[in-house]
Amino acid sequence: LTPSQLASAHSKEYVDSVLSCKKPNGFGNFSPDVALSLPWTCGSYAAAACTALELGFNTFSPTSGFHHAHFDSGGGFCTFNGIMIAAQFARQLGATKIGIIDFDQHDSDGCREIIKKLKMDWVQLYSYGSQGPTNKVEAKKWIKDLPKVLFGFEECDLILYNAGMDCHEDDPMGGILSTAMIRQREMYVFETFHRLSIPVATSLAGGYQRDSSGAIKPILDLHDITLRECWNAIQGQKAKGA
Ligand SMILES: [Zn+2]
């Protein structure tokens, strides 16, 4: 993406300052490597959103680091808000209502601020970080009630799904959902929107588990569930002739 395109959800001054390493990125440093990566990560998710909307099928962007980015500041590993930039792209393509389903463990504070600041009242946001369960008992009920929450997005033309895995019970960031619950969550997301014929563009979001050798396999396995449930939903519905 160009700096102007990145500035569809940020002040141009913030975008230019971060890209020229004069202002800190979302990691709190001035790394040129991070600056160089940003047009590509945000571009990948914007492309996923546009493709999903135009072709009417689910897409996936292996990117993260978006939802804490505010209009003119970053934080929590997030520099530019690729979710809000993707929403702006989809709006330009003609989407009348866009749903952001943010199931990361942490609050979608950056998205909420940008929606308010830029008066993006055509965006519907759900943030697990502020609206989700806070203990195991609530988590069970949350999963059970999830289809109702998802059907609340039925008027959207496109869903931007932030499939965070730091809400897993083994995550060092303190999540509470079991692997089975995460699988159920992904199943509900993809089955519901497949049934509603609303395309879903997915990105990775948070997840910080490591195995004993320090490798990231545990988190890759969780992200794998997202892709598998996406595929199962599409295939299952096809098999039923829907
Ligand atoms: Zn998080």
Residues whose N, C-alpha, C, O or C-beta is under 5 A from the ligand:
A	BS01	ZN	D104 Q105 H106 D166 G206
